[in-house]
Amino acid sequence: MSLLVTGSIATDHLMSFPGKFADSLVVDQLDKIALSFLVDDLEVRRGGCAANIAFGLGNLGLRPVLVGAVGEDFVDYRSWLVRHNVDCDSVHVSQSRHTARFVCTNDSTMAQIASFYAGAMSEARDIELTPIVDRVGGATYVLIGPNDPEGMLRHTDECRKRGYPFIADPSQQLAFGDGEMIKELIDGAAILFSNEYESALIQKKTGWTPEEVLSRVGTQVVTLGAAGVRVERQGEEPILVAAVPEIEKVEPTGVGDAFRAGFLAALEWDLSLERAAQLGCLLAVYVVEKVGTQEYTLHQQQFVQRFADAYGDEAAAEIAAHVRTPRP
């Protein structure tokens, strides 16, 4: 049995603006907006939500199956992911389009302005999950992350028809989708991931109340930024987990993906939802302390100690047996 991670695979172009975007916005002139920001630097990094999550899982010792569409320029990126324990044998390679590209500028407050070129990602709608599940011997979960919208709908429908437990993580595509599409993506999910704003957007677009959302998913996980995370299940008290203090806040891109990787790793190890949220919070802080979404390195002893510092020795003991010894 394997964890399938579907979604975007992309190259990230990350820039930093030393001022505040808000200082350049004129509220009553937003319909005429024409702005250019002089940035301090440019970092070109590997990214994409599915690839970031798979990378995190691989670093924690699991072997996730990456499912998505890329261009022929994916060769070096593939080698990188394979070296970090990611199964890339089911990645579709387009014959005509480039791998997707994410272009993002952060200001001094960590606000973001970003654009996303889909490219080969549009061919994700051509991917069938069943041959992949058969190849790897079953699926514990299929995470359906932000991707080509038609691909997301196809994967969700196939999971329902085939009985594969699926995790809804529509994320950035919530802005694109209407209420009916969002309902299709989350109804029946074992887990629904979102941040606080996305949770409100789901309710607004679907017309569902928070209670109705919970009635349609097994577990809702809502990340709260610096306030940590809230895990909710129908008829149960919410689980609230504090964030791990960062040593230095450098760049926020990919933090949510790392959280998801940590959370899912804990579930694969049969740990509690509380431990899953804690592990997610710890992995997330490793990303915010680096430029780039896949630039962190985990060392077992230091990682477990940092977990203990944040959540206590008893909690750390539960994850210590599972976190992989680092590569030499």
N, C-alpha and C positions, 0 to 999 in steps of 0.2 A: 504494500500500500504506500502511496506517495502523496505529497501535497503538490497540487498543480497550481501554478501562479500565472494567471492570464492578465494581459494588460499591455501598457505601452513599454517600448524599448526605444531609447532615444539618446542623442548626444545633447548635453547641456552646455550652453554658453552663458556663463554667470558673470555679471558685472556689478560693481559697487559704486553708488553715488554718495558722496560725502555729506550732502545736505538732506533736506526733507522734501519729499514730493508735495506734501501739503502746502508748503510755502509758495508753490508755483501754481496752485489751483485756485481759480476764481469761480466761486460757486455758481454765479448767475451767467457764466460764460462757458459752461462745460459742453454745450452743444456746438461750440466753435473751437474746441480744444486743439492746439497745435504746439506740442512741447518737445524739446530735445534736452537731454541731460548729459552733461560732460562727466564721464565716469572715470574713476581712478585706475581700474584694472579690468582685465578680461581673463577668465579661467575657462578652458574648454575641458569638460569632464564627461565621463560616462554617466548615463542616467536613464530615465524612464521608470514609471512606478513599479511595474512588474519586475524589471531587472534589479531595481534597488531592493525590493523585498526579497527576491531570490538570493541576492548577494548577502543580505543580512542573515538569512536562514543558513546559507552555506557557511558563513563565518561562525555560527553557533554550533556547527557540527552536523546539520541535517543535509540532505541532498534533494532540494526542491526541483521540480520539473518546470522549466520556463516555457510558456506558451505565448507566442506573439509573432508579429510579422516585421521583417527587417529588409534592408537593401543589401546589395552585394558588398557594400562597404563595412559590413558587420564582422569581417574576418578577425581583426585584432581584438575587437570587443568580445567576440565569442571565446577566444583563447583565454582572455582575462577571467571571464565568468567560469569557464571549465576549471581553471586553476583554483577557483574559490568554491569548488564543490557543487556547481550548478549544472544540472542536466539540460543541455541545449539541443538535444537531438530532435525535439519537436518544434523548433523555431522555424517558421516559414520564411523563405528567402524570395523576395520579389525580383523579377527579372527586369523591371523598368523603373522602379522608384528608389529613392534614397531612404535610409533609415530616418525616422522621425527626429525632429530637432526642437529643443526647448530653449528659448532665449529669454533671460530673466535679468532684471535690474533691481537690486535692493538698495534702499536708502539707509540713513544712519539709524532709523528707528526700526529697521527690519521690515518695513512695508515693502511690497513687491509689485512690480509691473512686469507682466510676462506675455509672451506670444508662443504658440505651439504650432509647428508645421507637421502635419500628420504623415505625409509621404507614404512609405510602405505600410504604415499602420492600417491604412484603409483596406488592406487585403486580409486583415484578421478575420473578416466576415467569412472567408473561405475555409477557415480552419474547423475541422470536426474534432470533437473531444474524444469520442468513443475509441478510435484507434490508438490514441495516446494512453487512455486509461487501460486499454487491453495490453499495450506494450509494457507498462510499468506494473501491472498486476493489481490495479485498483486505485481508488482515490479516497484518501481520508477526508479531504476537502478540496474543492475547486474555488480558489479566490478569483472573483471576476472584478478586476480593477479597471480604472479609466482606460479606454481603448476606443477603437472605431465603434460608434454607437450600434451599428448593425451587428458587429461582432459580439458586443456585450449582450445584446438581446438574444442572439443565436446561442451563445454559451449558456445563458440563464435558462432558456427554453429547453436546451438539451439536458441540462442538469435535472430539471424538473421531470422530464419524460423518462430519463434513465435512472433516476433515483440517486444521483450523486449529491451529497451534501455540499451546498455552496455558500460562499461568503460574499455578500454584497459590499462593494467598496467603490461606489460610483464617483465619488470625489469631484474632480474638476468637471466632469460631464454633467453634473447637476445643473450648471448654468445653461447648458445646451438643451437638456431634455425638458419636455413638458411633463405635466402631471401623470399622464397615462404611461409614458415611457418609464418614469421613475417608479411607478407602482409595479410595472412588469419586472424591473430590475431588483426590487427588494422583497417582494411578497414571497414568503416561504423560505427566506434565507436563514441559515443556521446562525449567522452572525451578520450584523450590519455595522460597518465602520463609518464614522463621520467625525468632523470637528463640530464645535458648537454652532457655528454659522450654518454649516451644511445641514445640521439637524433641523434648524429652523426653516431652511429652504425646502427641505423634504416635506415638512408639515405644510408650508405655504402652497407649494405646487400640487401636492396630492390632495390637500384638503383634509388629511387625516390629523387627528389629535395625537399628542404624545402616547396616549394609552392605546390608540388604534394602531400606531406604528409598532408598539411592543407586541400587540396581539398577532402581528403578521411575521415577526421574526423571533428566533429563539433568544438571542442576546443582542442588545444594542450597546456598542462601545463608542463613547463620545469623548474625544480628546479636548482638553481645556487649556492648551498652551502652558503657560507658566503655572497654572493652577492644577495641573496634573491630568487626571482622567476619571471619567464616571462610567461604570458598567451597570447596565440595567437589565433586569429580567421581569417579566410580568408577574405580579403578585409577590415580589421579593423586595427587600430594602436595597437601594443602590449601593454599590461598592465604590468608595471614593479612595483614590490613590494619589498621593502627592508626587509632584515631579521631582526628579533628581537635580540638585543644584549643579549648574554647569561651571567648569573652571573658567572658561572664557567663551562668550557668545560671539561666534565668528560669522556663520552663514546658515540660514534656516532651511534651505532647499533640501528636501528628502527626509526631514525629521519625521514626518508622519509615516513614511514608508518604513523607516527603521523601527518605529513603534510597532507597526503591524508585524514585522518580522519577529521581533521579540515576543509579542503576544502569541503568535501562531506557534513559535518554537515551544513555548511553555505548554500549549494545548497538546502538541505532538508528544510531549513528555508526560502527559496526563497530570499536569499540575493544576491547581485551582485557578479560577478567574482572577482572584486577587494577585496571585503570583504572576499570572500572565500579564496583567496590567503593569505590575512592578518591573518585570523584565523588559516590557516594551518601553517603559519610561527610561530605563537605564540605557538601552541601546540607542534610543533617540538622542540622548545627550552626547553620545559619541559623534553623531553626525553634526550637531550644531556647533561643535568645537573645531570643525574642519571646513575648508572650502571644498565643495564637491560631495556627492552623495555616497561614494564608495571608496573613500580615502582613509577610513579608520582601520585600525588593527586591534584585535582583541588578544589579550594575554590572560590566561585563565586565572592566575592567582590575583592579579590586580583587579580583574573584572569582578570576581567574587567578593573581594574586599570592598570594592566600591558599592556593590549591592548591599553588603552588610552595613556599611556606614549609613546608607540611605534607609534601609528597611529592617535592619537587625540581623543578628547572627542566626537565629532560627530560620528565618526566611532564606538567608543566603545558603544555609546548609541544604535546603531542598533543591536549589539549582546547581550547586557545586558538582554534583555527580553527573550532570548532563552536559555542562559546557565543555566543549572540546579543548584538549591541550593544544596550544598554538603550534603552528608550523614552525620549524627551525629557521 
